[in-house]
Amino acid sequence: MLDGLRQFIADIVAPSADPDLSFDDTGYLLAATALLVHVVSLDGEPSAAEKRKLHSLIESRFKLDSGKADHLIAQATRAEGEAVDLYHFTSVIMRSVNEEGRLRIIEMMWELVYADGDVSEFEDNVVWRAADLLGISSRDRLELKHKVAEQRPSTSSASVPKAEDAAL
């Protein structure tokens, strides 16, 4: 609680140097990054592979340099820690991003899920819920899952289809 108060005071005294990375109705980069941070944090502390993949995705997909990517990830980590549900982020994305962009966000989520080679039920469920809130069909979500899984080495049990996958 004290850390939150300190951060609040620090933000008032010295606001972020980059207003484009603030969380508001147009802060879809922060909202999308917070979803990605949520995915890598589901099974505890993110692994080194997950952290590298997150940073790489943020830089390449959002066309940010390393410093801005670090700043965005730090802000997203704070925002994700304060959020009570995914709707807070997905509603911003829905207002700001077209379907193609939302599909890319779900694909990025799958890339992070597969970054450590192991897909947990929690990770699978969060991507399902986020996709649903983003208006992505089950078919598209599963196609993206399989696309990302096929790009991974087949040594992982994570690429084994689940019963839900066979239903569609």
N, C-alpha and C positions, 0 to 999 in steps of 0.2 A: 504494500500500500504506500509506503514511504517513497519507494522508487517511482511509482506512478505520479505522486505529487511532485516529486523533484523534476520528472520529465515534463509535466504540465507547466511548471514554473519556467523551466528552461525553454520550452517552446514559446512561451509568452515573451520572455526577455530577449531571446535570440531565435526568432522563427527560422524555419528551414530556409536555406539559401535557394532552394529549387521549388518554387511554388507549383510547378507542373507535377510534382510527385506528392502533393497533398491529397488527402482523402476527402473528396466531395462528390457531387453528382457526376462529375466527369472523370473522376479518378479511377478509371477502369484498369489502368496498369497496376495500381496498388491493389485493387480488388482481386485482379487475376493472380497477382503474385501472392496475396494472402491465401488464396485457395491452394496454390502450389506449396506454400509453406505448411499449410494444414496437412496436405498429403504426406510430405516428408516427415512430419512430426508425429504422425499417428502411432507408430510403433516405438515411441520413445525418442531418444536423441538421434537426429539424422546421422546416418553413416557418412563417411568421407565421400563415398561414391555418390550418395544422394545430394550432398552439398555441392560437389563439383557439377553434377548434372543440373541442379537448380540454377547455379550461377551461369552455366553455359547456355541454358535455355533463355534466361532473362536477357543476357547479352545478345544472343543471336536472334531470337524471335521479336524482341522489343527494340532491337538496334540501339543498345545502350553501351557506353564504354564501361570498363570495369568499375570505376569509382561510382558512377550513377547506379549501376547494378547493385553494388554493395549497399548504397544508401537506400535504394528501393526495397531490397530484401530486409534490411534492418527495420524500416518503417512497416513493412508488411508483417514482419514477425511480431511487432508491437500490436498492430491492428488485429492480427489473428488471435493473439493472446487475450485481447479484450472482447472479442466477439462471442456472442452466445449461440449463433447458428450460422449456417452457410448463406441464408437468405440475404443477410447484410451485404455480402459481397456479390452474390449472383444478381441481385436486383440492380446494382450499379452497372454490371456487365450487360444485362439485358437492355438497359436504356442506352448504352453506349456502343455496343458492338453488334455487327450483323451476324447472320447464322454462320457464315464461313469463319469469322473470327472466333465465334463460340466453339465451333468444331475444333479449331486449332488449340483453344484452351484445354478442351477435354483431351486432345491428343497429347498435349504437354503434361497433363496430369497422369496419363498412362505411362509416358516416358519416365516420369519420376517414380511411379509405382514399380516399374520394372528395373529401375536403376540399381537396386540392391539384389536383383535376381529372385526375389521372393515376393509373391503377391499374397497379402493377408486378406482375410474376409473384411476387416475394417477398411482397408484401402479400397477394395473392390466396391464396398458399400458407399463410401464417400464419393467415389467417382460417379456411381449410379445416381446418388442423390443430387450431386452438383449438375450432372447432365440433365436430369429431370427438371431442375430449377432453371436451367439455361435453355429449356425447350428443345433439347437434343433427343431424338428418338432412341429407343432401345436398340434398334437395328444399327443406327449410325454409331452409337456408343460401343457396341460390340464389334463392329467393323474396325473401328479405331483401335480397340483393344487387341484384336488379332493382328492388325497391321504392325503395331508396336511390338507385339510378342514375336512376330516372325522376323523382326529385325534384330532380335536378341539371339545369342547362342542357345541352341536347343538342349543344353546340359541342365537347365533348370526345370523343376517341376512346375514352375509358374506358367509355363506355356501349355500345360495340359488344360483343355477346355473343361469348364464346369457345366453342370446340368443346365444352368440358366442359358449358357451359350448355345447348347444344342437345341433349346426350345425355339430359337429364332431362326 
